[in-house]
């Protein structure tokens, strides 16, 4: 047997030979598997599960047999057989590494093998995609394979309620998006009951488009937040003020670092406008924050590039994929500043309730693997951050795509004219064309040029993403012209001649058939048979036409990919290029650039512009030279290095928070699992009263100078005690006083427990349940406040660099101190609360579902509704019944 764990330790040639050995072993099981009936597959799966879960064999031991079963099940259920190179890719994934596979090599099918194999362990497998559409498509598409094998498949969608998510996670494997998996983890760690958890652990994740999720998304943390009160007045005030401030006179912009700095002249103007003497006075510090956000909104965040305004809302656009990031909002008041700039309704600023970075979420998995067509350029980062090696998988058919040199024009106008001319010529010849742009603004600009030339085309961008899969699927048809913002994550193969299945499903939808119900096996056998009878001739009609059209497209040169600008990441350029030349098809690619493009303007244009000026180069003539390509590559390397440093910095800061988060979440988990907290409660009581004694009874001074009245007052505020100043004074010894006070406090604790006795229905000591409820409520409130403080600490920590101090070291030190203070506050609050909490018996009522939101939505507190009044008035200083931990008068009592 080959040792699969040694794959990463050899050079490419030896890796390839070991992978080929696995292909041979899988093939050796095929004759036996082919003899199985359909009914035998679930039985064989149960046998494999028994062997693995009993420890009789490891997953590595059963890999060849399991992969052979998946290969045969795929052939029988969806008519697709895994190529040998796909078996290689599947082996790399099971090893816990990244399989770099070119576009069109069938990554979705590859994932079925390691997903099935690891599902045999019974711990759950997560298959992660970049959006809901792909998660649903892949679960429907691959579902028949898993059903034949007898393993259950779950699907997570963003609109699902908690009770729908639990069975999805209970499946042997679960499809979903990185955001949903991450948010569910955070929501689980805000749940008030263990039975409300939806996830069951983090065993193995297979991440599709792994570079998009683990690299591009790594700078954006997942945040669940709740509304905090804040007036929209200042956002509007500063949005009206900043247009009157002049760039380079009143403030400076660093576009590369995306920062703003207000100059003295600007500060003077703002102070005059606001009628204040010192903008940086402590009372006015929030105004500095508002000013900086307004300037960032004005200069660094552009409409139709970074965001769009749709139906009166500002929506963020993903710079890598061109999609609208529904539900996402910029934090720290920036989103509100943009809303004020665009004159739309300003939503309240939100407070962080729970947060985690993509990096730290995925590093929780016991084993992590990924697939993409473009991982090689980020291999160093994958290794450093995630301990993942990148293994290149050979293509099934030789790559014949022709990649032409970049053409650089002096002006943008000349570039767009040349692009339009190239498209017109190739369109006339019937060659399908896919045009990539870097923003919605640029795609609409090009669309205007094409309309003026009368060239029919589709525009694919964040404003119409509902139709994107359908448009991309047909982008390989004769004469098709498709203009698209960055193609990353589209997840749909472009088949030359058109996609017959996509067209057939569209016609079925038009005829009122529900494709989802069919693909998810939700139809009864009779209805399913009727669907297939209607679908088959429609599909055959489109397939015949597509096959004929395929030959015509091949004759015209295959798919032509035209890039209108270089992206700052080479991976995005390579993803665009990779759309052409799939599975040995012909194809070509070319990039048209200008000195006005963002990448060129910021990093590479000066030298090239000087050469053009010296040679008196005509505006409508392009330059194509190796020197130019090298300059572009250097610029991209610089940007990628800078972005890597930013992501590493984000991770360094989040490591501090991650350690703290793990401590808090583990504590919550223990509380919710019903752990007996008696010993912990006794320890906290002992510490609190001992500290109180230590503060008032100092061994270093004479007993006459001890502050015993303050000690008694403090003790009375902490627990019900009859100890008097005189009684304590008579003891005379500091150690004896401490021991006596601790004994008195613990005796009061025992009396409290006896008062509450035992719940007759459950047989549980009521004090144990109260300890859990009180500690959980206090813990959650303290953690929320801690996150709030940490947000502000991180926001201002960069200023420490001006004092020649390392901001990260300062952040780590202060965060450690703050966490210690929070733990002390939790302990003190618990002790004060537990002695005074009273048991109120209520009639049983239906539990309200908790609604938690990501930071886009107005309320993320997840608090249950208050019980309706039963005639008894709640004292204003009593704890609020909603479980917030606040006093009633400062919570729901404020509304009464």
Beta strands, then each sheet from edge to edge (+ up, - down):
strand 1: 98-100
strand 2: 125-129
strand 3: 153-155
strand 4: 173-177
strand 5: 204-208
strand 6: 222-227
strand 7: 251-254
strand 8: 259-262
strand 9: 307-310
strand 10: 313-316
strand 11: 350-356
strand 12: 367-372
strand 13: 390-392
strand 14: 402-403
strand 15: 407-409
strand 16: 433-437
strand 17: 458-460
strand 18: 481-485
strand 19: 559-563
strand 20: 587-594
sheet 1: 3+ 4+ 2+ 5+ 12+ 1+ 13+
sheet 2: 6+ 11-
sheet 3: 7+ 8-
sheet 4: 9+ 10-
sheet 5: 14+ 20+ 15+
sheet 6: 14+ 20+ 19+ 16+ 18+ 17+
end
